[in-house]
């Protein structure tokens, strides 16, 4: 019997070698071979090992070279007790899982230490250009001999440590999905969006870390995070960290605001494009799995891809309105 071979292929794992069944994989009628989501790479490896099936997966991961990535200032970074606890639990969970900590509690430095532990090519995915710049600044501080790559906002520079926006990672996922051993999803709640979740599905990265202050979503799509990233390995609340003097005392006040006139126009334009594309495709989003179908279509249809990007742009405008900062002032 031929040795089972695994190959990364545009966001999927192609499985050849005469084997007819593997959990997480189905037969691709185009090739008559088994195919699985890249997300399930580690699950497939575990199954093959447990079943004592010989395999060759040398053509799955093709990591960005990372010589001496961690021989630097990151070793001298001392974590607070709760940060170290979170990191330890993440390692114990197989270097997969989500850490839920309030804003200002130092989630970024947990990510820095995770990169140090994995000691291989690492990708950090963030929702905004501002956060991409912030992460780049922090990483440059601790990894002074390593170039920090950026993907997004006009930048296209892939390095052993790279920071990308969700939009850019989504667009490039099929080509980058086997280039990084560790993927860190900052502001993890964004990954729940039907479009962005395909990033996690197309990456074969065996190690994953989700960082967020608010993991729950009103649409309940946060329930997918255990499959996409790993379960919650550590969670701490603002009141507890404030009581222990790690955070300042605080009060929460919620206010509803309107977008600026310019933002409203841009939002309507993008949402209109999204709806027009849906009409051309004949898709009705009130049907079960409609958005998942749209995402699948976006890989081969320019109209579907335009629809997804326009919707994501509209959502980004609404979530990051300048009116929020004006109201805060």
Secondary structure, 3 states (H helix, E strand, C coil): CCCEEEEEECCEEEEECCCCCCCCEEEECCCCEEEEEHHHHHHHHHHHHHCCCCEEEEECCCCCCCCCCCCCHHHHCCCCHHHHHHHHHHHHCCCEEEEECCCCCCHHHHHHHHHHHHCCCEEEEECCHHHHHHHHHHHHHHCCCCCEEEEECCEEECCCEEEEEHHHHHHHHHHHCCCCCEEEEECHHHHHCCCCHHHHHHCCCCEEEEEECCCCCCCCHHHHHHHHCCCEEEECCHHHHHHCCCCCCCCCCCCCCCCCHHHHHHHHHHHHHHHHHHHHHCCCCCCCCHHHHHHHHHCCCHHHHHHHHHHHHHHHHHHCCHHHHHHHC
